[in-house]
Amino acid sequence: MDPERRTYKCFGCGAGGDCFTWLEKQDGLEPVEALRVLAERAGVELTQRAPQEREHEKKLLAAHEAAHFYFRQALRGTEAGKAAAGYLAGRGIKLETVEKFGLGYAPSFPDGLLGYLRKKGYTDAEAVASGLVIDHERGLFDRFRDRLMIPIRDGKGRVIAFAGRAMRAAQPAKYMNSPSTPLFDKSATLFALDVAKAQVRRKSEAVIVEGQFDAISCHQAGLDNAVASMGTALTAGQYRILDDLKIDKAIVAFDGDAAGTASAEKRGRELAAIVQRHVSRAGRRGSVATRTGLGVYVAALPEGMDPDQLARSDVARLRELLAGAEPVLAFVIEQIRKRSDLVSPDGRRHFLAETMPLLADEPDPLTRELYMGTLSRLTGVPEASLREQVAAGASAARASATDRGAAGTAPAAPEPRPEPARERNRATERYLMAQLIQFPEEAARLDLDPDELVDPDHRAILAMLRAGERPGPRYPARLAAVVAALGASTPEPVDEDHAARAIEMLALRLRAENVRRRMGEVQAELLRGSGEVGALMDELTILRDQLAWLMRTQERDTVLRTAENEDE
């Protein structure tokens, strides 16, 4: 028996297989019957997809293939496409790499792709459902216009989405991805996995970068086990994809703008939590010879550098940095150590207060023991004392979780009085959402994450709008009521150009108010002395820089808008 591969092999008769083939041979079952029996034993409910659903998926896949052909032809056969090809050459992307990744170009026509899909026999509803076309009250238009196009494929190599890189500085978003569709979920997709999978398995290692061009440049430089998480360090869904490949190691490359800052530590903590949750849910516990899950490592790149730049300018240095990657838990502990005072007793106590919960959350006892020695060495506290504290913390956490589960919910905190700044924030947010209800197509172009909104209903609505889901019967009753209330408060309609500018300005104002509010919270923590001073000061510096950039952007847009109004 091989528990890791979940297979069996008889070296006497040569028979082998998995749990399904075992049941088929022992009980004389057909494959479908074996599946049903095992699902029943495991308490898993089997669902069968309707033929219409499967047919719809085939249509969407075919529409993406047709769009890919359209974009490829536009790159080769139009003047604007040749300019995009020149941009690629300027970035050092070779022709064979362009062909390998199937890069293309989306012309600036408002409905060029739509017309092509119609000629190929696709309905408007199918074009909209694919995410390639946006349904606007004034008509249908292409989602991607005047953009360098990067096809996003699933693990089988099928085109399921696109990423578009703006070719003009004035375009609303530098990079734009397809919305969530029945084919595409960004949080459960790894760009370039289709071309990297064989080498990932052979090397038992994956290199994870952020952007598509990071991955493309890595492959061109010979790092053929690189995949891109498309804007995030690594999600739980992406971790599961790699863990299912039964590889040993995933190296996450942090861009130089995050390395050595509070941002790097925050992302490291998030990665550590993903790994710990997955190992805990899988019920894996350590013995020296047992695989406890995919090991995640962190490589911090030099300041101001990203994998794309290093792969093109100094691939040997990039390989060296990846080879020196450290386990994510060690990385987080080291980030905390760098900003800690390990000379004074209070400093060591604060350091342990931050690091010991990380070990308490670690489900693998061997890993806990290994890092217990690290903390003991850094602080001089005996391992036995640390072990008692970690065990007490883990027990308290479990007891707290059990109490909450028994009660059905956590104790409700007293309702705080609304702050004036937060109320202003809510007013800006409501006005922004009212505009987006009137012009839903602007949601896809908006540089605003749903998590930046305070109201959970607004967050849900913005997520649906960005996925191309216009207000209608598919909205849950609660959200439909919120949409109706927002629609009733919508100001007089304005033309699309003015609406786009107004929405962009509202988003900037909302982000600035969020930053100001957080700055106030950080300053209050500093005054109370309730947090780690170094980390709080780092965060405050970052927030000040963000606010300065937002204010400059607002001022620039206001000046441009005033000048345009005068010209009119």
Secondary structure, 3 states (H helix, E strand, C coil): CECCCCEEECCCCCCEECHHHHHHHHHCCCHHHHHHHHHHHHCCCCCCCCHHHHHHHHHHHHHHHHHHHHHHHHHHHCHHHHHHHHHHHHCCCCHHHHHHHCCEEECCCCCHHHHHHHHCCCCHHHHHHCCCEEEECCEEEECCCCEEEEEEECCCCCEEEEEEEECCCCCCCCEEECCCCCCCCHHHCCECHHHHHHHHHHHCEEEEECCHHHHHHHHHCCCCCEEECCCCCCCHHHHHHHHHCCCCEEEEEECCCCCCCHHHHHHHHHHHHHHHHHHHHHCCCCCCCCCCCCEEEEEECCCCCCHHHHHHHCHHHHHHHHHCCEEHHHHHHHHHHHCCCCCCHHHHHHHHHHHHHHHHHCCCHHHHHHHHHHHHHHHCCCHHHHHHHHHHHHHHHHHHHHHHHHHCCCCCCCCCCCCHHHHHHHHHHHHHHHHHHHCHHHHHHCCCCHHHCCCHHHHHHHHHHHCCCCCCCCCCHHHHHHHHHHHHCCCCCCCHHHHHHHHHHHHHHHHHHHHHHHHHHHHHHHHHCCCCHHHHHHHHHHHHHHHHHHHHHHHHHHHHHHHHHHHC
